[in-house]
Amino acid sequence: MPAYSRITCEVPLTEAGRFDGNLRLPFSSNQSAYGWQPIPITVLRHGNGPTVLLSSGIHGDEYEGQLAMTKFLAETSTEQVQGTIIVMPAVNAPAVKSGIRLSTLDHQNLNRSFPGNPDGSPTEMLAHYIEYILLPRCDFIIDLHSGGSSLLHSPCTLMRLTPDLGRRDVLVDAVRAFGAPLCLVKAGQPNEEGLLDRGIAGAAERCGKPLISSELGGGGTVSTRGLAIAERGIRRTLAHLGVLTEYNDTDDSQPVRLVELGGDDYFVFASADGVYEPLKELGDVVAKGEPAARIWLPEAPTKAPVIERFRHDGLVICQRSTGRTSHGDCLYHLATDINI
């Protein structure tokens, strides 16, 4: 697909200095025939060094990354940069403004829309711009996520187990620099079993670019712990990459535990509608066959609860945050240690 886009950028990507502006995402609506949607973007460029993209808000209800990157912009001067830092705290700005997961423009999930389409829906146009225009010019990507409104997640970074051993070493060093207590290593390749990876991690892999991501809380709130990890992690990683000067936090007292999310049996899904009673919490170590949750139906109080069970041994790293659940909802997922 050609690297052209209907999206235009108000700021220069190659000039020295600080530039604040927007991507202009075309959107013709009943209220604005020739209108466009603003996607905030800031470029900090000074000296010679790598180009790093900081992105958050791909899902609008994930707040720790949005806050960490907004605060980073408020607290960082261009003179502290050695290279280029592109910052997009609200990548999916229509969703961010409404505090929801999906875009309000077309109800699509940006992190399931890559590689996108320059002539497609607004979300597809944005995914295409990121994959074909932004990512190729970057040397590294830090893309922050959280559990969103429906999930609570143990603070962790994420990296893909790429077959490129050189890039794998770069990623391992970066997640150790970021310093979250866990790193969730995703095995498998972008086109495993013929299925295209539709997330930004798959886009980065197709571009041959190293990317680390995160899960830093959730439940539709702001985790103070997750936010602190994000703020410190951004600066530690940028300093590790050599693009941020005047940052000397070298405290490595907390080692990073590498864990793996396996197959479908690492998840617990609701098999009925109702109110779920969690029987385990984040950080618990569980065994296969152990009860995970009960699903009750208060509107039919004489009906026996459905017992959901874990299908694998592991560490609980994610659980549903809302009490009412529907058949097919994710209630838990597990991880197990991995050596790479």
Sequence and secondary structure as in RCSB ss.txt:
>XXXX:A:sequence
MPAYSRITCEVPLTEAGRFDGNLRLPFSSNQSAYGWQPIPITVLRHGNGPTVLLSSGIHGDEYEGQLAMTKFLAE
TSTEQVQGTIIVMPAVNAPAVKSGIRLSTLDHQNLNRSFPGNPDGSPTEMLAHYIEYILLPRCDFIIDLHSGGSS
LLHSPCTLMRLTPDLGRRDVLVDAVRAFGAPLCLVKAGQPNEEGLLDRGIAGAAERCGKPLISSELGGGGTVSTR
GLAIAERGIRRTLAHLGVLTEYNDTDDSQPVRLVELGGDDYFVFASADGVYEPLKELGDVVAKGEPAARIWLPEA
PTKAPVIERFRHDGLVICQRSTGRTSHGDCLYHLATDINI
>XXXX:A:secstr
  S  S EESS SSSSEEEEEEEEEE   SS TT EEEEEEEEEEESS  EEEEEE SSTT  HHHHHHHHHHHH
  GGGBSEEEEEETTTTHHHHHHT SS TTT   GGG TT  TTS HHHHHHHHIIIIIGGG SEEEEE   TTT
EEE  EEEEE  S HHHHHHHHHHHHHH  SEEEEE S TTGGG    SHHHHHHHHT  EEEEE  BTTS  HH
HHHHHHHHHHHHHHHHTSB S       S  EEEE  SGGGEEE SSSEEEEE   TT EE TT EEEEEE TTS
TTS  EEEE SS EEEEEEE  SEE TT EEEEEEEE   
